[in-house]
Amino acid sequence: SVAALCIVSLCVVLSCAVCVWKKCLKKKDKDKEKDKKKEKEKSNGGLDTEMDGDEGNTKTELSNNEPKDEEKLGKLHFTLDYNFTDNTLIVGILQAAELPAMDVGGSSDPYVKLYLLPDKKKKFETKVHRKTLEPTFNETFTFKVPYTELGGKILVMTVYDFDRFSKHDAIGAVKILMSSVDFSQSLQEWRDLQKAEKEEVGVHSETGRVE
């Protein structure tokens, strides 16, 4: 009977040892799986961060490369012709359109000043048109200049906003190289106004010429 008890006791001890051993193995396997998951998360996290960084850089580059909207200053309609008999350049200022509002009331008092560079010897001005962003001028001006000298000239036509009590603001200007114009025929076209140079800002010589 004693031998039987010993055998039973040994069996119980062995079975307990086997159970403990299996639990230890399972725990090790679980720990390994957890470690693998952590490593994957770390590696994925790093990739995500890198991707985010790349996307951020790409977005920044795209935003930097996006063209900025240029300020719209309106446009000018004019004609150019040359009289070879009289040696005169004939400039017609027809109209302006889509001018920006320069006054508090949402309008402007535009007029056009024109001259030839580089000398600026003779300057012309149109009449001032009150409270309009679409003025119609229909005025013609002539510059006495030999055709042999015309190629070295630049025609400047600047649109101003008239102000009775201070210097007038330049809205925008059109500059044309005379060497680029084919005077074998008359030219009539619209040109977008570009930002005027500071030295072009001036005062209308005849403030009484108002329509």
C-alpha positions as CSV (number, residue, x, y, z in Angstrom):
1,S,0.0,0.0,0.0
2,V,2.9,2.3,0.8
3,A,4.3,1.6,-2.7
4,A,1.0,2.5,-4.3
5,L,0.9,5.7,-2.4
6,C,4.4,6.6,-3.5
7,I,3.5,5.9,-7.1
8,V,0.4,8.1,-6.9
9,S,2.3,10.9,-5.3
10,L,5.0,10.7,-8.1
11,C,2.3,10.8,-10.7
12,V,0.7,13.9,-9.1
13,V,4.1,15.6,-8.9
14,L,4.9,14.8,-12.5
15,S,1.6,16.0,-13.8
16,C,2.0,19.3,-11.9
17,A,5.5,19.7,-13.3
18,V,4.2,19.1,-16.8
19,C,1.4,21.7,-16.3
20,V,3.8,24.3,-15.0
21,W,6.2,23.6,-17.9
22,K,3.4,24.0,-20.5
23,K,2.3,27.3,-18.9
24,C,5.8,28.6,-19.0
25,L,6.1,27.7,-22.7
26,K,2.8,29.5,-23.5
27,K,3.8,32.6,-21.6
28,K,7.1,32.7,-23.5
29,D,5.2,32.4,-26.8
30,K,2.9,35.2,-25.8
31,D,5.8,37.5,-24.8
32,K,7.4,36.8,-28.1
33,E,4.2,37.7,-30.0
34,K,3.9,40.9,-27.9
35,D,7.5,41.9,-28.7
36,K,6.9,41.3,-32.4
37,K,3.8,43.4,-32.4
38,K,5.7,46.2,-30.6
39,E,8.5,46.1,-33.2
40,K,5.9,46.2,-36.1
41,E,4.1,49.2,-34.5
42,K,7.4,51.0,-34.0
43,S,8.5,50.3,-37.6
44,N,5.1,51.4,-38.9
45,G,5.1,54.4,-36.7
46,G,8.4,55.5,-38.1
47,L,7.2,55.0,-41.6
48,D,4.0,57.0,-40.9
49,T,6.1,59.8,-39.4
50,E,8.4,59.8,-42.4
51,M,5.4,59.8,-44.8
52,D,3.8,62.7,-42.8
53,G,7.0,64.6,-43.0
54,D,7.3,64.0,-46.7
55,E,3.7,65.0,-47.2
56,G,4.3,68.1,-45.2
57,N,7.3,69.0,-47.3
58,T,5.4,68.3,-50.5
59,K,2.5,70.5,-49.4
60,T,4.9,73.3,-48.4
61,E,6.7,73.0,-51.8
62,L,3.3,73.0,-53.6
63,S,2.2,76.1,-51.7
64,N,5.4,77.9,-52.4
65,N,5.2,77.0,-56.1
66,E,1.6,78.1,-56.5
67,P,1.5,81.3,-58.6
68,K,0.2,84.3,-56.7
69,D,-2.7,86.1,-58.2
70,E,-1.6,89.3,-59.8
71,E,-3.4,92.5,-58.8
72,K,-5.9,93.4,-61.5
73,L,-5.4,97.0,-62.6
74,G,-7.7,97.2,-65.6
75,K,-6.9,97.6,-69.3
76,L,-6.5,100.3,-71.9
77,H,-7.8,100.5,-75.4
78,F,-5.7,102.6,-77.8
79,T,-4.6,103.1,-81.4
80,L,-1.1,103.7,-82.9
81,D,-0.3,105.1,-86.4
82,Y,2.5,106.9,-88.1
83,N,2.2,109.7,-90.7
84,F,5.3,109.3,-92.9
85,T,4.5,112.6,-94.7
86,D,4.4,114.7,-91.5
87,N,6.8,112.6,-89.5
88,T,4.3,112.3,-86.7
89,L,3.3,109.5,-84.3
90,I,-0.5,109.5,-83.8
91,V,-1.8,108.0,-80.6
92,G,-5.5,107.5,-79.9
93,I,-6.7,106.9,-76.4
94,L,-10.1,105.3,-76.8
95,Q,-11.2,103.9,-73.5
96,A,-10.3,102.1,-70.3
97,A,-12.1,99.2,-68.6
98,E,-12.2,97.2,-65.4
99,L,-10.3,99.9,-63.5
100,P,-10.0,99.3,-59.7
101,A,-12.0,101.6,-57.4
102,M,-9.6,104.2,-55.9
103,D,-12.2,106.3,-54.0
104,V,-14.0,105.6,-50.8
105,G,-17.3,105.5,-52.7
106,G,-16.2,102.6,-54.9
107,S,-15.3,104.6,-58.0
108,S,-12.5,106.5,-59.6
109,D,-11.9,109.8,-61.5
110,P,-9.6,108.5,-64.3
111,Y,-7.5,110.3,-66.9
112,V,-4.5,109.2,-69.1
113,K,-1.1,110.9,-69.3
114,L,1.2,109.9,-72.2
115,Y,4.7,110.7,-73.3
116,L,7.7,109.2,-75.1
117,L,10.8,108.0,-73.3
118,P,13.7,108.6,-72.9
119,D,13.3,112.4,-73.3
120,K,9.8,113.1,-71.9
121,K,9.9,116.5,-73.7
122,K,6.2,116.5,-74.6
123,K,3.5,115.2,-72.4
124,F,-0.2,114.9,-73.1
125,E,-3.2,114.3,-70.9
126,T,-6.8,113.3,-71.6
127,K,-9.8,114.9,-69.9
128,V,-10.7,113.6,-66.4
129,H,-13.9,111.5,-66.3
130,R,-15.7,111.6,-63.0
131,K,-16.9,108.6,-61.0
132,T,-16.4,105.8,-63.5
133,L,-14.4,102.6,-63.8
134,E,-15.2,102.3,-67.6
135,P,-14.2,105.7,-69.1
136,T,-14.5,106.5,-72.8
137,F,-11.9,109.1,-73.9
138,N,-11.8,109.1,-77.7
139,E,-8.9,111.6,-77.8
140,T,-6.0,111.7,-80.3
141,F,-2.5,113.1,-79.7
142,T,0.4,113.5,-82.1
143,F,4.2,113.4,-81.4
144,K,6.5,115.1,-83.9
145,V,9.4,112.5,-84.2
146,P,11.4,111.5,-87.3
147,Y,10.9,107.8,-88.3
148,T,14.6,107.2,-88.1
149,E,14.5,108.1,-84.3
150,L,11.2,106.4,-83.6
151,G,12.7,102.9,-83.0
152,G,14.6,104.1,-80.0
153,K,11.5,105.5,-78.2
154,I,9.1,104.0,-75.7
155,L,5.5,105.1,-75.5
156,V,4.2,105.3,-71.9
157,M,0.5,105.7,-71.3
158,T,-0.4,105.9,-67.6
159,V,-3.9,105.9,-66.1
160,Y,-4.3,108.2,-63.1
161,D,-7.1,108.7,-60.5
162,F,-7.7,112.5,-60.2
163,D,-7.7,114.1,-56.8
164,R,-8.5,117.8,-56.4
165,F,-6.6,118.2,-53.1
166,S,-3.5,116.0,-53.4
167,K,-1.2,114.2,-55.9
168,H,-3.0,111.8,-58.1
169,D,-2.6,108.1,-57.7
170,A,-1.2,106.1,-60.7
171,I,-3.6,103.2,-61.4
172,G,-1.4,101.5,-64.0
173,A,0.5,102.0,-67.1
174,V,1.1,100.5,-70.6
175,K,4.6,100.8,-72.1
176,I,5.3,100.0,-75.8
177,L,8.6,99.7,-77.5
178,M,8.3,101.6,-80.8
179,S,10.8,99.2,-82.4
180,S,8.2,96.4,-81.8
181,V,5.4,98.1,-83.8
182,D,4.8,97.5,-87.5
183,F,3.8,101.0,-88.7
184,S,3.0,99.8,-92.2
185,Q,-0.6,99.6,-90.9
186,S,-2.6,101.1,-88.1
187,L,-2.6,99.3,-84.7
188,Q,-5.6,99.0,-82.4
189,E,-5.7,96.8,-79.3
190,W,-6.3,96.4,-75.6
191,R,-3.4,96.1,-73.2
192,D,-3.5,95.1,-69.5
193,L,-2.3,97.9,-67.2
194,Q,0.9,97.1,-65.3
195,K,2.0,98.6,-62.0
196,A,3.2,102.2,-62.6
197,E,6.6,103.4,-61.5
198,K,6.8,105.9,-58.6
199,E,8.2,108.7,-60.7
200,E,5.2,108.5,-63.0
201,V,2.9,109.9,-60.2
202,G,2.0,113.5,-60.9
203,V,-0.6,116.2,-61.0
204,H,-3.0,117.0,-63.8
205,S,-1.9,120.2,-65.5
206,E,-5.4,121.4,-66.2
207,T,-7.7,120.5,-63.3
208,G,-10.5,122.4,-65.0
209,R,-10.8,119.8,-67.8
210,V,-13.3,117.6,-66.1
211,E,-16.2,115.7,-67.7
